[in-house]
Amino acid sequence: MEESVDVFKRMAGEKAVDYIEDGMLVGLGSGSTVYWMLKKLGELVEQGLNVNGISSSSLTESWAREFKIPLTDFSDVQLLDLAIDGADEIDPSFHLIKGGGGSLVREKVVNAHSKKLIIVADQSKRVDVLGKFPLPVEVLQFGWQMTANKIVELGAKPVLREENGSVYVSDNGNYILDCAFESIPDPENLHNKLKQLIGVIETGLFFDMVDMVIMGGPEGTVVINKQIYKDLKTSK
């Protein structure tokens, strides 16, 4: 099954490249599905496609350089033509949970400054209600315990993220709390409550940003615009 999921991710990632046009400024998201998009984009760049990208993480930047995709930054760019990113969960209203890879803040900055956002994912990321995947919340290192206590009061069980036996530190120098809420029926409301807490930098809830989702699955690659997606019955 794991091998099949990798195939589905590759299908979705490669399909997204069809929407990149010559001369575009492109936001380069994060995650294993985006890796396949970058690899395919690199092939087209080698063939002469003219694009410039802004990466949303140090890992994405290293992949882009590996595939020889030209990079720029926001000192030279005001608005991106397109951003392509992954997601940990997608609900029927195109609300997302992101940040499983630890890049939620930079991803949100890149996506918010793009004319269009395409999400690429395998079909397992589609859910009826967000929340089964623990919500990443980026917080200041200083006093993180107090921030975690306040998040508990909102009904979550926050866990300080670790990697290779050490506390995980984001590209921005912050900690990440993975918060189990079980169910998040109103992502915007929860996001606003979390952002009001002192010490919270950003949440992994993304809403009112996505224009299209490209999903890979056993029946092939499906491209879904927002309105069409609302009419689909999602599988648990």
C-alpha positions as CSV (number, residue, x, y, z in Angstrom):
1,M,0.0,0.0,0.0
2,E,2.9,2.4,0.8
3,E,4.3,1.9,-2.6
4,S,0.9,2.7,-4.2
5,V,0.7,5.9,-2.2
6,D,4.1,7.0,-3.5
7,V,2.8,6.3,-7.1
8,F,-0.4,8.4,-6.4
9,K,1.8,11.2,-5.0
10,R,4.0,11.2,-8.1
11,M,0.9,11.3,-10.4
12,A,-0.5,14.3,-8.6
13,G,2.8,16.2,-8.4
14,E,3.6,15.7,-12.1
15,K,0.2,16.7,-13.2
16,A,0.5,20.0,-11.4
17,V,3.3,21.0,-13.7
18,D,0.8,21.2,-16.6
19,Y,-0.5,24.5,-15.0
20,I,3.0,26.2,-15.0
21,E,3.4,28.5,-18.0
22,D,6.5,30.1,-19.4
23,G,7.6,33.2,-17.6
24,M,5.7,32.4,-14.4
25,L,6.7,33.2,-10.9
26,V,5.9,30.0,-8.9
27,G,5.6,29.3,-5.2
28,L,7.2,26.0,-4.4
29,G,5.5,24.2,-1.5
30,S,6.8,21.5,0.7
31,G,6.3,17.8,1.1
32,S,6.8,14.4,-0.6
33,T,4.2,15.1,-3.3
34,V,5.7,18.5,-4.1
35,Y,9.1,16.7,-4.6
36,W,7.7,15.0,-7.7
37,M,6.4,18.3,-9.0
38,L,9.8,19.8,-8.6
39,K,11.5,16.9,-10.3
40,K,9.2,17.2,-13.3
41,L,9.5,21.0,-13.4
42,G,13.3,20.6,-13.4
43,E,13.1,18.5,-16.6
44,L,11.0,21.2,-18.3
45,V,13.4,23.9,-17.2
46,E,16.2,21.9,-18.7
47,Q,14.2,21.8,-21.9
48,G,13.9,25.6,-21.9
49,L,10.9,26.5,-19.7
50,N,11.5,30.0,-18.2
51,V,10.3,30.2,-14.6
52,N,11.5,31.5,-11.2
53,G,10.5,30.0,-7.9
54,I,10.2,30.9,-4.3
55,S,10.7,28.0,-1.9
56,S,8.7,27.5,1.3
57,S,11.4,25.6,3.2
58,S,15.1,24.8,3.3
59,L,14.4,21.3,2.1
60,T,12.4,22.6,-0.9
61,E,15.2,25.0,-1.7
62,S,17.7,22.1,-1.7
63,W,15.4,20.1,-4.1
64,A,15.0,23.1,-6.4
65,R,18.7,23.6,-6.6
66,E,19.2,19.9,-7.2
67,F,16.8,20.1,-10.2
68,K,18.3,23.4,-11.4
69,I,15.1,25.4,-10.9
70,P,15.9,29.2,-10.8
71,L,15.0,30.8,-7.4
72,T,14.2,34.3,-6.3
73,D,12.8,35.8,-3.1
74,F,10.2,38.4,-1.9
75,S,12.8,41.2,-2.1
76,D,12.3,41.1,-5.9
77,V,8.7,39.7,-6.1
78,Q,5.4,41.3,-5.0
79,L,3.0,38.6,-6.2
80,L,3.4,35.0,-7.5
81,D,1.5,33.8,-10.5
82,L,0.9,30.3,-9.0
83,A,1.8,28.3,-5.9
84,I,1.8,24.5,-5.7
85,D,1.8,22.9,-2.3
86,G,0.9,19.7,-0.5
87,A,-1.5,19.0,2.5
88,D,-1.9,16.7,5.4
89,E,-5.8,16.9,5.3
90,I,-8.3,18.4,2.9
91,D,-12.0,18.9,3.8
92,P,-15.0,19.4,1.4
93,S,-14.6,23.2,1.7
94,F,-11.0,23.1,0.7
95,H,-9.8,23.8,4.2
96,L,-6.5,22.3,5.0
97,I,-4.3,21.0,7.8
98,K,-0.6,21.6,6.8
99,G,2.7,21.6,8.6
100,G,3.5,17.9,9.0
101,G,6.8,18.7,7.5
102,G,7.3,21.7,9.7
103,S,7.1,24.5,7.1
104,L,3.6,25.9,7.8
105,V,4.6,29.5,8.4
106,R,6.6,29.9,5.2
107,E,4.1,27.9,3.2
108,K,1.3,30.2,4.4
109,V,3.4,33.3,3.4
110,V,4.1,31.9,-0.1
111,N,0.5,30.7,-0.6
112,A,-1.1,34.0,0.6
113,H,1.0,36.0,-2.0
114,S,0.0,33.9,-5.0
115,K,-2.7,34.6,-7.5
116,K,-3.7,30.9,-7.6
117,L,-3.0,27.9,-5.2
118,I,-3.0,24.3,-6.3
119,I,-2.8,21.6,-3.8
120,V,-1.4,18.2,-4.8
121,A,-2.0,15.1,-2.7
122,D,-2.9,11.4,-2.8
123,Q,-6.5,10.5,-2.2
124,S,-5.9,9.5,1.5
125,K,-5.7,13.2,2.4
126,R,-9.3,13.8,1.7
127,V,-11.5,13.8,4.8
128,D,-15.0,14.8,5.8
129,V,-13.9,16.9,8.8
130,L,-10.4,18.1,9.7
131,G,-8.7,16.9,12.9
132,K,-7.7,13.3,12.6
133,F,-4.2,14.5,11.7
134,P,-2.7,16.4,14.7
135,L,-2.8,20.2,14.0
136,P,0.7,21.7,13.9
137,V,1.0,25.0,15.8
138,E,4.3,26.9,15.6
139,V,5.2,28.6,18.9
140,L,8.0,30.6,20.4
141,Q,10.7,28.5,22.2
142,F,10.5,30.9,25.2
143,G,7.6,29.9,27.5
144,W,6.3,27.2,25.1
145,Q,5.1,25.2,28.1
146,M,2.7,28.1,29.0
147,T,1.5,28.3,25.4
148,A,0.8,24.6,25.4
149,N,-1.2,24.9,28.6
150,K,-3.4,27.5,27.0
151,I,-3.9,25.3,24.0
152,V,-5.1,22.5,26.3
153,E,-7.8,24.8,27.5
154,L,-9.1,24.9,23.9
155,G,-9.6,21.1,24.0
156,A,-6.4,19.8,22.5
157,K,-3.6,17.5,23.6
158,P,-0.4,19.3,22.4
159,V,2.8,17.3,22.0
160,L,6.2,19.0,21.5
161,R,7.5,17.8,18.2
162,E,10.8,15.9,18.3
163,E,13.1,14.6,15.5
164,N,15.9,12.1,15.9
165,G,15.6,12.3,19.7
166,S,15.9,16.1,19.9
167,V,13.3,18.9,20.0
168,Y,12.4,19.9,16.4
169,V,13.2,23.5,15.5
170,S,11.6,25.1,12.5
171,D,13.4,27.0,9.7
172,N,12.2,30.1,11.7
173,G,13.9,29.0,14.9
174,N,10.6,28.1,16.7
175,Y,9.1,24.9,18.2
176,I,6.1,23.1,16.9
177,L,3.3,21.7,19.0
178,D,1.3,18.8,17.3
179,C,-2.2,19.3,18.8
180,A,-4.7,16.5,18.8
181,F,-8.2,18.0,18.6
182,E,-10.0,14.9,17.2
183,S,-12.4,17.1,15.2
184,I,-12.1,20.6,13.8
185,P,-15.5,21.5,12.3
186,D,-14.8,25.2,12.2
187,P,-11.2,25.7,11.2
188,E,-11.4,29.5,10.9
189,N,-12.8,29.9,14.4
190,L,-10.2,27.6,15.9
191,H,-7.4,29.4,14.0
192,N,-8.5,32.8,15.3
193,K,-8.6,31.5,18.9
194,L,-5.1,30.0,18.7
195,K,-3.7,33.1,17.1
196,Q,-4.9,35.2,20.1
197,L,-2.7,33.1,22.4
198,I,0.6,34.8,23.4
199,G,3.4,32.7,22.0
200,V,1.6,31.3,19.0
201,I,3.3,32.3,15.8
202,E,1.0,30.5,13.3
203,T,-1.3,27.5,12.9
204,G,-1.4,24.8,10.3
205,L,-5.0,25.6,9.4
206,F,-5.3,27.0,5.9
207,F,-8.7,28.3,4.7
208,D,-10.1,30.4,1.8
209,M,-6.9,30.0,-0.1
210,V,-7.2,26.9,-2.4
211,D,-8.4,27.1,-6.0
212,M,-7.8,23.6,-7.1
213,V,-6.8,20.2,-5.8
214,I,-5.0,17.5,-7.8
215,M,-5.4,14.0,-6.3
216,G,-3.7,10.8,-7.4
217,G,-5.5,7.5,-6.8
218,P,-6.2,4.0,-8.2
219,E,-8.4,5.5,-10.9
220,G,-5.8,8.0,-12.0
221,T,-5.3,11.7,-11.4
222,V,-8.3,13.8,-10.6
223,V,-8.4,17.6,-11.0
224,I,-11.0,19.1,-8.8
225,N,-12.1,22.8,-8.7
226,K,-13.5,24.1,-5.5
227,Q,-17.1,24.1,-6.4
228,I,-17.0,20.6,-7.8
229,Y,-15.3,19.3,-4.7
230,K,-18.1,20.4,-2.5
231,D,-20.4,18.0,-4.2
232,L,-18.2,14.9,-3.8
233,K,-18.8,12.4,-1.1
234,T,-15.6,12.0,0.8
235,S,-14.4,8.7,2.1
236,K,-13.4,8.2,5.7
